[in-house]
């Protein structure tokens, strides 16, 4: 009796696994439609789809990169913080 129940439970799990596996598969028409949709999205987005960042500068003292908008200037040298600006360029 115990083996019979285990066999029924195993069979139920196999049936559920097979159904779930079949539900996630795309047929050829769906796959082609998805590919057409992705192609059209890439065309529509064009070059503007790339993320636009802000320019980065290298600190004249510690050589780390930071956003240009946060730069502290001393002459032609850009610094990432007041501490680096006080220490000066290397």
Phi and psi restraints in degrees (range 20) as a CNS / XPLOR table:
assign (resid 1 and name C) (resid 2 and name N)
       (resid 2 and name CA) (resid 2 and name C) 1.0 -63.4 20.0 2
assign (resid 2 and name N) (resid 2 and name CA)
       (resid 2 and name C) (resid 3 and name N) 1.0 -43.2 20.0 2
assign (resid 2 and name C) (resid 3 and name N)
       (resid 3 and name CA) (resid 3 and name C) 1.0 -68.0 20.0 2
assign (resid 3 and name N) (resid 3 and name CA)
       (resid 3 and name C) (resid 4 and name N) 1.0 -33.1 20.0 2
assign (resid 3 and name C) (resid 4 and name N)
       (resid 4 and name CA) (resid 4 and name C) 1.0 -64.0 20.0 2
assign (resid 4 and name N) (resid 4 and name CA)
       (resid 4 and name C) (resid 5 and name N) 1.0 -44.5 20.0 2
assign (resid 4 and name C) (resid 5 and name N)
       (resid 5 and name CA) (resid 5 and name C) 1.0 -64.8 20.0 2
assign (resid 5 and name N) (resid 5 and name CA)
       (resid 5 and name C) (resid 6 and name N) 1.0 -40.6 20.0 2
assign (resid 5 and name C) (resid 6 and name N)
       (resid 6 and name CA) (resid 6 and name C) 1.0 -63.3 20.0 2
assign (resid 6 and name N) (resid 6 and name CA)
       (resid 6 and name C) (resid 7 and name N) 1.0 -39.4 20.0 2
assign (resid 6 and name C) (resid 7 and name N)
       (resid 7 and name CA) (resid 7 and name C) 1.0 -65.6 20.0 2
assign (resid 7 and name N) (resid 7 and name CA)
       (resid 7 and name C) (resid 8 and name N) 1.0 -40.7 20.0 2
assign (resid 7 and name C) (resid 8 and name N)
       (resid 8 and name CA) (resid 8 and name C) 1.0 -63.9 20.0 2
assign (resid 8 and name N) (resid 8 and name CA)
       (resid 8 and name C) (resid 9 and name N) 1.0 -43.7 20.0 2
assign (resid 8 and name C) (resid 9 and name N)
       (resid 9 and name CA) (resid 9 and name C) 1.0 -64.7 20.0 2
assign (resid 9 and name N) (resid 9 and name CA)
       (resid 9 and name C) (resid 10 and name N) 1.0 -43.9 20.0 2
assign (resid 9 and name C) (resid 10 and name N)
       (resid 10 and name CA) (resid 10 and name C) 1.0 -62.2 20.0 2
assign (resid 10 and name N) (resid 10 and name CA)
       (resid 10 and name C) (resid 11 and name N) 1.0 -41.9 20.0 2
assign (resid 10 and name C) (resid 11 and name N)
       (resid 11 and name CA) (resid 11 and name C) 1.0 -63.0 20.0 2
assign (resid 11 and name N) (resid 11 and name CA)
       (resid 11 and name C) (resid 12 and name N) 1.0 -41.3 20.0 2
assign (resid 11 and name C) (resid 12 and name N)
       (resid 12 and name CA) (resid 12 and name C) 1.0 -62.5 20.0 2
assign (resid 12 and name N) (resid 12 and name CA)
       (resid 12 and name C) (resid 13 and name N) 1.0 -42.8 20.0 2
assign (resid 12 and name C) (resid 13 and name N)
       (resid 13 and name CA) (resid 13 and name C) 1.0 -64.8 20.0 2
assign (resid 13 and name N) (resid 13 and name CA)
       (resid 13 and name C) (resid 14 and name N) 1.0 -39.1 20.0 2
assign (resid 13 and name C) (resid 14 and name N)
       (resid 14 and name CA) (resid 14 and name C) 1.0 -64.3 20.0 2
assign (resid 14 and name N) (resid 14 and name CA)
       (resid 14 and name C) (resid 15 and name N) 1.0 -41.7 20.0 2
assign (resid 14 and name C) (resid 15 and name N)
       (resid 15 and name CA) (resid 15 and name C) 1.0 -64.1 20.0 2
assign (resid 15 and name N) (resid 15 and name CA)
       (resid 15 and name C) (resid 16 and name N) 1.0 -44.7 20.0 2
assign (resid 15 and name C) (resid 16 and name N)
       (resid 16 and name CA) (resid 16 and name C) 1.0 -63.2 20.0 2
assign (resid 16 and name N) (resid 16 and name CA)
       (resid 16 and name C) (resid 17 and name N) 1.0 -40.8 20.0 2
assign (resid 16 and name C) (resid 17 and name N)
       (resid 17 and name CA) (resid 17 and name C) 1.0 -64.0 20.0 2
assign (resid 17 and name N) (resid 17 and name CA)
       (resid 17 and name C) (resid 18 and name N) 1.0 -43.4 20.0 2
assign (resid 17 and name C) (resid 18 and name N)
       (resid 18 and name CA) (resid 18 and name C) 1.0 -65.1 20.0 2
assign (resid 18 and name N) (resid 18 and name CA)
       (resid 18 and name C) (resid 19 and name N) 1.0 -41.9 20.0 2
assign (resid 18 and name C) (resid 19 and name N)
       (resid 19 and name CA) (resid 19 and name C) 1.0 -65.2 20.0 2
assign (resid 19 and name N) (resid 19 and name CA)
       (resid 19 and name C) (resid 20 and name N) 1.0 -42.8 20.0 2
assign (resid 19 and name C) (resid 20 and name N)
       (resid 20 and name CA) (resid 20 and name C) 1.0 -64.1 20.0 2
assign (resid 20 and name N) (resid 20 and name CA)
       (resid 20 and name C) (resid 21 and name N) 1.0 -39.3 20.0 2
assign (resid 20 and name C) (resid 21 and name N)
       (resid 21 and name CA) (resid 21 and name C) 1.0 -64.8 20.0 2
assign (resid 21 and name N) (resid 21 and name CA)
       (resid 21 and name C) (resid 22 and name N) 1.0 -41.2 20.0 2
assign (resid 21 and name C) (resid 22 and name N)
       (resid 22 and name CA) (resid 22 and name C) 1.0 -68.7 20.0 2
assign (resid 22 and name N) (resid 22 and name CA)
       (resid 22 and name C) (resid 23 and name N) 1.0 -34.1 20.0 2
assign (resid 22 and name C) (resid 23 and name N)
       (resid 23 and name CA) (resid 23 and name C) 1.0 -68.8 20.0 2
assign (resid 23 and name N) (resid 23 and name CA)
       (resid 23 and name C) (resid 24 and name N) 1.0 -26.7 20.0 2
assign (resid 23 and name C) (resid 24 and name N)
       (resid 24 and name CA) (resid 24 and name C) 1.0 -89.8 20.0 2
assign (resid 24 and name N) (resid 24 and name CA)
       (resid 24 and name C) (resid 25 and name N) 1.0 -7.8 20.0 2
assign (resid 24 and name C) (resid 25 and name N)
       (resid 25 and name CA) (resid 25 and name C) 1.0 -80.2 20.0 2
assign (resid 25 and name N) (resid 25 and name CA)
       (resid 25 and name C) (resid 26 and name N) 1.0 141.9 20.0 2
assign (resid 25 and name C) (resid 26 and name N)
       (resid 26 and name CA) (resid 26 and name C) 1.0 -98.4 20.0 2
assign (resid 26 and name N) (resid 26 and name CA)
       (resid 26 and name C) (resid 27 and name N) 1.0 139.8 20.0 2
assign (resid 26 and name C) (resid 27 and name N)
       (resid 27 and name CA) (resid 27 and name C) 1.0 -82.4 20.0 2
assign (resid 27 and name N) (resid 27 and name CA)
       (resid 27 and name C) (resid 28 and name N) 1.0 174.3 20.0 2
assign (resid 27 and name C) (resid 28 and name N)
       (resid 28 and name CA) (resid 28 and name C) 1.0 -61.2 20.0 2
assign (resid 28 and name N) (resid 28 and name CA)
       (resid 28 and name C) (resid 29 and name N) 1.0 -40.5 20.0 2
assign (resid 28 and name C) (resid 29 and name N)
       (resid 29 and name CA) (resid 29 and name C) 1.0 -64.2 20.0 2
assign (resid 29 and name N) (resid 29 and name CA)
       (resid 29 and name C) (resid 30 and name N) 1.0 -43.0 20.0 2
assign (resid 29 and name C) (resid 30 and name N)
       (resid 30 and name CA) (resid 30 and name C) 1.0 -65.6 20.0 2
assign (resid 30 and name N) (resid 30 and name CA)
       (resid 30 and name C) (resid 31 and name N) 1.0 -39.2 20.0 2
assign (resid 30 and name C) (resid 31 and name N)
       (resid 31 and name CA) (resid 31 and name C) 1.0 -64.6 20.0 2
assign (resid 31 and name N) (resid 31 and name CA)
       (resid 31 and name C) (resid 32 and name N) 1.0 -42.9 20.0 2
assign (resid 31 and name C) (resid 32 and name N)
       (resid 32 and name CA) (resid 32 and name C) 1.0 -65.5 20.0 2
assign (resid 32 and name N) (resid 32 and name CA)
       (resid 32 and name C) (resid 33 and name N) 1.0 -40.1 20.0 2
assign (resid 32 and name C) (resid 33 and name N)
       (resid 33 and name CA) (resid 33 and name C) 1.0 -63.8 20.0 2
assign (resid 33 and name N) (resid 33 and name CA)
       (resid 33 and name C) (resid 34 and name N) 1.0 -41.4 20.0 2
assign (resid 33 and name C) (resid 34 and name N)
       (resid 34 and name CA) (resid 34 and name C) 1.0 -64.0 20.0 2
assign (resid 34 and name N) (resid 34 and name CA)
       (resid 34 and name C) (resid 35 and name N) 1.0 -41.3 20.0 2
assign (resid 34 and name C) (resid 35 and name N)
       (resid 35 and name CA) (resid 35 and name C) 1.0 -65.3 20.0 2
assign (resid 35 and name N) (resid 35 and name CA)
       (resid 35 and name C) (resid 36 and name N) 1.0 -41.0 20.0 2
assign (resid 35 and name C) (resid 36 and name N)
       (resid 36 and name CA) (resid 36 and name C) 1.0 -61.7 20.0 2
assign (resid 36 and name N) (resid 36 and name CA)
       (resid 36 and name C) (resid 37 and name N) 1.0 -42.7 20.0 2
assign (resid 36 and name C) (resid 37 and name N)
       (resid 37 and name CA) (resid 37 and name C) 1.0 -60.7 20.0 2
assign (resid 37 and name N) (resid 37 and name CA)
       (resid 37 and name C) (resid 38 and name N) 1.0 -45.7 20.0 2
assign (resid 37 and name C) (resid 38 and name N)
       (resid 38 and name CA) (resid 38 and name C) 1.0 -64.2 20.0 2
assign (resid 38 and name N) (resid 38 and name CA)
       (resid 38 and name C) (resid 39 and name N) 1.0 -40.5 20.0 2
assign (resid 38 and name C) (resid 39 and name N)
       (resid 39 and name CA) (resid 39 and name C) 1.0 -61.2 20.0 2
assign (resid 39 and name N) (resid 39 and name CA)
       (resid 39 and name C) (resid 40 and name N) 1.0 -45.4 20.0 2
assign (resid 39 and name C) (resid 40 and name N)
       (resid 40 and name CA) (resid 40 and name C) 1.0 -63.7 20.0 2
assign (resid 40 and name N) (resid 40 and name CA)
       (resid 40 and name C) (resid 41 and name N) 1.0 -37.7 20.0 2
assign (resid 40 and name C) (resid 41 and name N)
       (resid 41 and name CA) (resid 41 and name C) 1.0 -64.7 20.0 2
assign (resid 41 and name N) (resid 41 and name CA)
       (resid 41 and name C) (resid 42 and name N) 1.0 -40.6 20.0 2
assign (resid 41 and name C) (resid 42 and name N)
       (resid 42 and name CA) (resid 42 and name C) 1.0 -65.7 20.0 2
assign (resid 42 and name N) (resid 42 and name CA)
       (resid 42 and name C) (resid 43 and name N) 1.0 -40.0 20.0 2
assign (resid 42 and name C) (resid 43 and name N)
       (resid 43 and name CA) (resid 43 and name C) 1.0 -64.4 20.0 2
assign (resid 43 and name N) (resid 43 and name CA)
       (resid 43 and name C) (resid 44 and name N) 1.0 -45.4 20.0 2
assign (resid 43 and name C) (resid 44 and name N)
       (resid 44 and name CA) (resid 44 and name C) 1.0 -63.5 20.0 2
assign (resid 44 and name N) (resid 44 and name CA)
       (resid 44 and name C) (resid 45 and name N) 1.0 -37.9 20.0 2
assign (resid 44 and name C) (resid 45 and name N)
       (resid 45 and name CA) (resid 45 and name C) 1.0 -72.9 20.0 2
assign (resid 45 and name N) (resid 45 and name CA)
       (resid 45 and name C) (resid 46 and name N) 1.0 -37.0 20.0 2
assign (resid 45 and name C) (resid 46 and name N)
       (resid 46 and name CA) (resid 46 and name C) 1.0 61.1 20.0 2
assign (resid 46 and name N) (resid 46 and name CA)
       (resid 46 and name C) (resid 47 and name N) 1.0 -148.0 20.0 2
assign (resid 46 and name C) (resid 47 and name N)
       (resid 47 and name CA) (resid 47 and name C) 1.0 -77.3 20.0 2
assign (resid 47 and name N) (resid 47 and name CA)
       (resid 47 and name C) (resid 48 and name N) 1.0 -15.6 20.0 2
assign (resid 47 and name C) (resid 48 and name N)
       (resid 48 and name CA) (resid 48 and name C) 1.0 -75.1 20.0 2
assign (resid 48 and name N) (resid 48 and name CA)
       (resid 48 and name C) (resid 49 and name N) 1.0 -4.6 20.0 2
assign (resid 48 and name C) (resid 49 and name N)
       (resid 49 and name CA) (resid 49 and name C) 1.0 -74.5 20.0 2
assign (resid 49 and name N) (resid 49 and name CA)
       (resid 49 and name C) (resid 50 and name N) 1.0 -19.7 20.0 2
assign (resid 49 and name C) (resid 50 and name N)
       (resid 50 and name CA) (resid 50 and name C) 1.0 -71.2 20.0 2
assign (resid 50 and name N) (resid 50 and name CA)
       (resid 50 and name C) (resid 51 and name N) 1.0 138.7 20.0 2
assign (resid 50 and name C) (resid 51 and name N)
       (resid 51 and name CA) (resid 51 and name C) 1.0 -65.9 20.0 2
assign (resid 51 and name N) (resid 51 and name CA)
       (resid 51 and name C) (resid 52 and name N) 1.0 134.8 20.0 2
assign (resid 51 and name C) (resid 52 and name N)
       (resid 52 and name CA) (resid 52 and name C) 1.0 -99.2 20.0 2
assign (resid 52 and name N) (resid 52 and name CA)
       (resid 52 and name C) (resid 53 and name N) 1.0 119.2 20.0 2
assign (resid 52 and name C) (resid 53 and name N)
       (resid 53 and name CA) (resid 53 and name C) 1.0 -100.4 20.0 2
assign (resid 53 and name N) (resid 53 and name CA)
       (resid 53 and name C) (resid 54 and name N) 1.0 -178.8 20.0 2
assign (resid 53 and name C) (resid 54 and name N)
       (resid 54 and name CA) (resid 54 and name C) 1.0 -103.5 20.0 2
assign (resid 54 and name N) (resid 54 and name CA)
       (resid 54 and name C) (resid 55 and name N) 1.0 157.8 20.0 2
assign (resid 54 and name C) (resid 55 and name N)
       (resid 55 and name CA) (resid 55 and name C) 1.0 -63.5 20.0 2
assign (resid 55 and name N) (resid 55 and name CA)
       (resid 55 and name C) (resid 56 and name N) 1.0 144.6 20.0 2
assign (resid 55 and name C) (resid 56 and name N)
       (resid 56 and name CA) (resid 56 and name C) 1.0 -113.1 20.0 2
assign (resid 56 and name N) (resid 56 and name CA)
       (resid 56 and name C) (resid 57 and name N) 1.0 149.4 20.0 2
assign (resid 56 and name C) (resid 57 and name N)
       (resid 57 and name CA) (resid 57 and name C) 1.0 -122.5 20.0 2
assign (resid 57 and name N) (resid 57 and name CA)
       (resid 57 and name C) (resid 58 and name N) 1.0 158.5 20.0 2
assign (resid 57 and name C) (resid 58 and name N)
       (resid 58 and name CA) (resid 58 and name C) 1.0 -102.9 20.0 2
assign (resid 58 and name N) (resid 58 and name CA)
       (resid 58 and name C) (resid 59 and name N) 1.0 129.8 20.0 2
assign (resid 58 and name C) (resid 59 and name N)
       (resid 59 and name CA) (resid 59 and name C) 1.0 -64.6 20.0 2
assign (resid 59 and name N) (resid 59 and name CA)
       (resid 59 and name C) (resid 60 and name N) 1.0 134.7 20.0 2
assign (resid 59 and name C) (resid 60 and name N)
       (resid 60 and name CA) (resid 60 and name C) 1.0 -70.1 20.0 2
assign (resid 60 and name N) (resid 60 and name CA)
       (resid 60 and name C) (resid 61 and name N) 1.0 -18.2 20.0 2
assign (resid 60 and name C) (resid 61 and name N)
       (resid 61 and name CA) (resid 61 and name C) 1.0 -100.2 20.0 2
assign (resid 61 and name N) (resid 61 and name CA)
       (resid 61 and name C) (resid 62 and name N) 1.0 -58.8 20.0 2
assign (resid 61 and name C) (resid 62 and name N)
       (resid 62 and name CA) (resid 62 and name C) 1.0 -96.2 20.0 2
assign (resid 62 and name N) (resid 62 and name CA)
       (resid 62 and name C) (resid 63 and name N) 1.0 -4.4 20.0 2
assign (resid 62 and name C) (resid 63 and name N)
       (resid 63 and name CA) (resid 63 and name C) 1.0 65.9 20.0 2
assign (resid 63 and name N) (resid 63 and name CA)
       (resid 63 and name C) (resid 64 and name N) 1.0 20.6 20.0 2
assign (resid 63 and name C) (resid 64 and name N)
       (resid 64 and name CA) (resid 64 and name C) 1.0 -90.2 20.0 2
assign (resid 64 and name N) (resid 64 and name CA)
       (resid 64 and name C) (resid 65 and name N) 1.0 154.8 20.0 2
assign (resid 64 and name C) (resid 65 and name N)
       (resid 65 and name CA) (resid 65 and name C) 1.0 -95.2 20.0 2
assign (resid 65 and name N) (resid 65 and name CA)
       (resid 65 and name C) (resid 66 and name N) 1.0 142.3 20.0 2
assign (resid 65 and name C) (resid 66 and name N)
       (resid 66 and name CA) (resid 66 and name C) 1.0 -149.3 20.0 2
assign (resid 66 and name N) (resid 66 and name CA)
       (resid 66 and name C) (resid 67 and name N) 1.0 161.3 20.0 2
assign (resid 66 and name C) (resid 67 and name N)
       (resid 67 and name CA) (resid 67 and name C) 1.0 -64.7 20.0 2
assign (resid 67 and name N) (resid 67 and name CA)
       (resid 67 and name C) (resid 68 and name N) 1.0 140.9 20.0 2
assign (resid 67 and name C) (resid 68 and name N)
       (resid 68 and name CA) (resid 68 and name C) 1.0 -60.6 20.0 2
assign (resid 68 and name N) (resid 68 and name CA)
       (resid 68 and name C) (resid 69 and name N) 1.0 -32.0 20.0 2
assign (resid 68 and name C) (resid 69 and name N)
       (resid 69 and name CA) (resid 69 and name C) 1.0 -64.9 20.0 2
assign (resid 69 and name N) (resid 69 and name CA)
       (resid 69 and name C) (resid 70 and name N) 1.0 -22.0 20.0 2
assign (resid 69 and name C) (resid 70 and name N)
       (resid 70 and name CA) (resid 70 and name C) 1.0 -98.6 20.0 2
assign (resid 70 and name N) (resid 70 and name CA)
       (resid 70 and name C) (resid 71 and name N) 1.0 8.0 20.0 2
assign (resid 70 and name C) (resid 71 and name N)
       (resid 71 and name CA) (resid 71 and name C) 1.0 -68.7 20.0 2
assign (resid 71 and name N) (resid 71 and name CA)
       (resid 71 and name C) (resid 72 and name N) 1.0 142.0 20.0 2
assign (resid 71 and name C) (resid 72 and name N)
       (resid 72 and name CA) (resid 72 and name C) 1.0 -109.4 20.0 2
assign (resid 72 and name N) (resid 72 and name CA)
       (resid 72 and name C) (resid 73 and name N) 1.0 121.0 20.0 2
assign (resid 72 and name C) (resid 73 and name N)
       (resid 73 and name CA) (resid 73 and name C) 1.0 -99.9 20.0 2
assign (resid 73 and name N) (resid 73 and name CA)
       (resid 73 and name C) (resid 74 and name N) 1.0 144.2 20.0 2
assign (resid 73 and name C) (resid 74 and name N)
       (resid 74 and name CA) (resid 74 and name C) 1.0 -139.9 20.0 2
assign (resid 74 and name N) (resid 74 and name CA)
       (resid 74 and name C) (resid 75 and name N) 1.0 98.2 20.0 2
assign (resid 74 and name C) (resid 75 and name N)
       (resid 75 and name CA) (resid 75 and name C) 1.0 69.9 20.0 2
assign (resid 75 and name N) (resid 75 and name CA)
       (resid 75 and name C) (resid 76 and name N) 1.0 -125.8 20.0 2
assign (resid 75 and name C) (resid 76 and name N)
       (resid 76 and name CA) (resid 76 and name C) 1.0 -93.9 20.0 2
assign (resid 76 and name N) (resid 76 and name CA)
       (resid 76 and name C) (resid 77 and name N) 1.0 -2.8 20.0 2
assign (resid 76 and name C) (resid 77 and name N)
       (resid 77 and name CA) (resid 77 and name C) 1.0 -92.4 20.0 2
assign (resid 77 and name N) (resid 77 and name CA)
       (resid 77 and name C) (resid 78 and name N) 1.0 138.2 20.0 2
assign (resid 77 and name C) (resid 78 and name N)
       (resid 78 and name CA) (resid 78 and name C) 1.0 -107.0 20.0 2
assign (resid 78 and name N) (resid 78 and name CA)
       (resid 78 and name C) (resid 79 and name N) 1.0 137.2 20.0 2
assign (resid 78 and name C) (resid 79 and name N)
       (resid 79 and name CA) (resid 79 and name C) 1.0 -125.4 20.0 2
assign (resid 79 and name N) (resid 79 and name CA)
       (resid 79 and name C) (resid 80 and name N) 1.0 150.7 20.0 2
assign (resid 79 and name C) (resid 80 and name N)
       (resid 80 and name CA) (resid 80 and name C) 1.0 -85.4 20.0 2
assign (resid 80 and name N) (resid 80 and name CA)
       (resid 80 and name C) (resid 81 and name N) 1.0 -22.1 20.0 2
assign (resid 80 and name C) (resid 81 and name N)
       (resid 81 and name CA) (resid 81 and name C) 1.0 -150.4 20.0 2
assign (resid 81 and name N) (resid 81 and name CA)
       (resid 81 and name C) (resid 82 and name N) 1.0 167.9 20.0 2
assign (resid 81 and name C) (resid 82 and name N)
       (resid 82 and name CA) (resid 82 and name C) 1.0 -64.7 20.0 2
assign (resid 82 and name N) (resid 82 and name CA)
       (resid 82 and name C) (resid 83 and name N) 1.0 -37.7 20.0 2
assign (resid 82 and name C) (resid 83 and name N)
       (resid 83 and name CA) (resid 83 and name C) 1.0 -60.6 20.0 2
assign (resid 83 and name N) (resid 83 and name CA)
       (resid 83 and name C) (resid 84 and name N) 1.0 -46.4 20.0 2
assign (resid 83 and name C) (resid 84 and name N)
       (resid 84 and name CA) (resid 84 and name C) 1.0 -65.8 20.0 2
assign (resid 84 and name N) (resid 84 and name CA)
       (resid 84 and name C) (resid 85 and name N) 1.0 -36.9 20.0 2
assign (resid 84 and name C) (resid 85 and name N)
       (resid 85 and name CA) (resid 85 and name C) 1.0 -64.1 20.0 2
assign (resid 85 and name N) (resid 85 and name CA)
       (resid 85 and name C) (resid 86 and name N) 1.0 -39.1 20.0 2
assign (resid 85 and name C) (resid 86 and name N)
       (resid 86 and name CA) (resid 86 and name C) 1.0 -68.0 20.0 2
assign (resid 86 and name N) (resid 86 and name CA)
       (resid 86 and name C) (resid 87 and name N) 1.0 -34.0 20.0 2
assign (resid 86 and name C) (resid 87 and name N)
       (resid 87 and name CA) (resid 87 and name C) 1.0 -74.2 20.0 2
assign (resid 87 and name N) (resid 87 and name CA)
       (resid 87 and name C) (resid 88 and name N) 1.0 -26.2 20.0 2
assign (resid 87 and name C) (resid 88 and name N)
       (resid 88 and name CA) (resid 88 and name C) 1.0 87.1 20.0 2
assign (resid 88 and name N) (resid 88 and name CA)
       (resid 88 and name C) (resid 89 and name N) 1.0 173.7 20.0 2
assign (resid 88 and name C) (resid 89 and name N)
       (resid 89 and name CA) (resid 89 and name C) 1.0 -74.2 20.0 2
assign (resid 89 and name N) (resid 89 and name CA)
       (resid 89 and name C) (resid 90 and name N) 1.0 150.5 20.0 2
